[in-house]
Amino acid sequence: MPDNPISQSGQSLLFLTDEQLRKGIEAMFFAYRGFTADPDRILADMEYGRAHHRAIHFIHRSPGTTVNNLLSILGVTKQSLNRVLRTLIEDGLVESRVGKEDKRERHLHLTQKGAELERSLSDAQRDRMRAAYRAAGPIAVAGFRQVLEAMMDQDLRRHYDTLKDRGA
């Protein structure tokens, strides 16, 4: 059976061998490593890690999001998120504002400095994604997105759909 799924009929893709699946899993690991490499270099200079990057990304995507919503999206412990948010707030990248309707809520916003960092992190990843998408072509891009969406857990899919619907 050829490794190139494009040369196979759509029906045969339903019967992938363990070896084909292993190659896909390994490709995902190495692609993720490449995808995170540029932001990791930027963050290392600031002594931040991927948790900081994810928090900055999702605060940017949902300005005013609550700490509880961010906990749900990131799937981390409250203690872990609090450590990340504390450093981002102390370093002037994130603002925590008291909720207008519920004073117990904390709404998160990027500061100007936080928005600049987010832009540099996202620009690096967009450049890599753009180059990969161009190399693969529109049919592969659509298929790739379908595969990623099919791999999402249902509760995380709701968060993804909400962000996707914003289109920003």
Secondary structure, DSSP 8 states (H G I E B T S, - for coil): --S-GGGS-GGGGGG--HHHHHHHHHHHHHHHHHHHHHHHHHHHTTT--HHHHHHHHHHHHSTTEEHHHHHHHHT--HHHHHHHHHHHHHTTSEEEEE-SS-TT-EEEEE-HHHHHHHHHHHHHHHHHHHHHHHHH-HHHHHHHHHHHHHHS-HHHHHHHHHHHHH--
